């Protein structure tokens, strides 16, 4: 198999954004007198989109649509001011993206993060590299693990799903790749454990970004 394109998840895959997300979430929770969460707890709250993050973070009895709407509005406002305090590319990502660019392999980002913030992260923290597609969650596209977004990205790349390497750090990403007919590759430097990646269909798991280059070289 020759991969002609790579689709990356964003948070936990290309960028370590967890501290900024946790700080913002806890600020909003505390302002409304709800319990806050540790960094490790939040590893398992993120990944489903910002609305679901709020829902999961709230006590069960507080998870009404009205409260979630209010909290989400506040979260988006606070995150807009604090999204880039600590968020940075993971070590080795720059080398990986350079190598993919040298080889002419198409690059895309698909995230459950709101589309505005996804594009902002790419434009400011990954501005040295040209991505053929950058897509976060927006109206009309279902959240991952629904394959709709991944298949749309494949069409935008003008590539068959089977020729695409899908790289992510969660079971959500592995399910998305599998359902879209792409190759699911799990990374261990992100937010979720290896057991989750394997449980949800990862065909390969890597510990460092440069291992992806080695994988591509073996296949190419």
N, C-alpha and C positions, 0 to 999 in steps of 0.2 A: 504494500500500500504506500502510495506517495501522497503526503498531505500537501495540499495547495493553499491552505489557510488555517489559521489558529484563531479560535474564539476564546477570549479570556473573560472569566468573572473579574470583578473589580476589587471589592472589599475582601481582604483575606487572601487574595491571589496576586494581584499586581501591587496593591497598596495596603499597608497596615494602617487602617483607619479606626481601629477599635477604641483607642483611648479617647479620641474626639467624640465618637458616638456615645460612649459611656458617660463622659463628662456632661454632654448635652442632655442626655436622657435623665441622668440623676439630678441635674439642675431643675429640670421641669417637674420631675416627680416630687422633689423636695418642696418646690414652690407650692405644690398642691397638697402637701402633707401626706404623700404616699411613700412607702418604703423604697429605699434606693437599692441598687444591685452592685455586686462586685464585678471586677473585670472578667473573671472566669465565668461567672453566671451569665454575663452578657454574650459570651462566645456562643451560647446556645439560644439566645434570644434573637440575634441578628440573622439576616439572610433571606427573610420572607417578604421584605419590603418594609417601609417606614410605618405604615398603619398597623401592620401585624406586630412590629416591634413594640409599639405603644400598648397594644392589646395584651401581649405576653408579659409586659413589664408591670402592668397594673394588677392589684389584687383582684381575684375572681369576682368579688361582689361589686367592684367598681367598673367592670368592663362593659358598661352600657354604651350604645352608639353615641349618645350625647357627650359623655365624658371622653370617649376615644376621640371624637371630632375636636373637642376643645384641646385635649392634650397634644394631638397631632399638629394642630395649628401652632401651638406654642413651641413644639419640638422643631418644626420647620423654621420658625423664626429664629430660635436660638442657634440652630445648626448653621444657618446662613452666616452667622457672625463668628462661628467657632470651628468650622469644619476642617481648617487647615493648620491648627495649632501644633499638632503632633503627627498628622498623617504624612507618610512618606512612602516611596517605593521600597519594597523589600530588598535586602542585599542580593545582588545577582540579577535583578530584573533588568537593569540597564544593559548588561552584557547580553542577556537573552534577546531583548528587543533589537539590539544592534545586529546580532547574528541573523535574526529572522529577516531584518531589512536587507542585509547583505545578500541573502539567499533569494530575495524576491518573493517571500512567502507573505501572503496577505494577512493582515492583523485586524481583529475586531474586538470590541468590548461589549458584553451583554450583562447588565446588572439589574437586580430588583430594586436598587436605590432609585429614587425619583430621577427622571431623565435630566432635569436641570442640574442636579448635584453631580450626577454621573458625568455629564459633559464638562462641568466646572472642574472636577477632579482631573479629568483627562487633559483639559486645556492648560491647567496650571501645574500639575505635578508630573505629567507625562508629555510635556510640550515638545520635548526633543524628538519625539517619534510621531510619524504619521500613521494614524489608524484609518483603515478604509471605512469602517463603520464604528460609531460609538452610540450605544443605545441603552438608556435606562428605562425604568417603567414609566409608561404614559398611557393615557386614555385609549382604550381600544385594543390593548395588548395584555394578555393574561400574564400574571406573575409566573416565573419559573417555580416549579418544574414543568408547567405546561410548555410544550415544545414550540408553541406558536412563534414566540420571539426569536428563538434560535433558527427556525426555518425561514423566517423573514430575513434575518441577517444573511443566511446562506444565499437567498435569492438576490439580496443587495450586493453580495460578493460575486455573484454569478458563478457559484461553485456548487457541486452536488454535496449533500450532507455527508456522504461516505468519504469524501476527500478532506473533511474538516476535523482537526484535532481540537477537542473542547477541553479547556483547562480550568479547573476550579478547586475550591477547598472544602466543599460541603456535599452532603448527600443530595441536596437540592440540585447542585450542578451535575452530579453524576446521573441522576434521574433525567434531567433535561437533555443531556447528551444522548443517553440511551434511547429515549423516546423520539428524539429527532434523527436518529440513525447516524450519529457522529461518534467519534472515538473518545470515550471518557477517560481523562487523565486527572488523577487527584494529586494535590500538592499538600505537603505536611507542614509547611511553614505558616499556614493560615490559622483559622479559628477552630476547626473541627478535627477530631482524632482520626487516625488511620482506620479504625474499626468501622466508623460511619461511612467513610469513602468506599471501602470494600463491600460493605453491606448493601450499598445502593448502586453498585455496578462498576466501580472503577476497574478498568482493565490494567492500568499501570499506575503506580504511586511513586512519586519522587520526593526527595528531601531537599533538593536545591535546584534553582532555576536552570543552571547549566546542564543538569541531567536531561532536560528537555531537548537541548541541542544535540546531545549524544544520541538520544532516541531518534531524532530526526535524521541524523547522519547515518545511523544504522539502517533506517528504512529507505532513505534516499540512495 
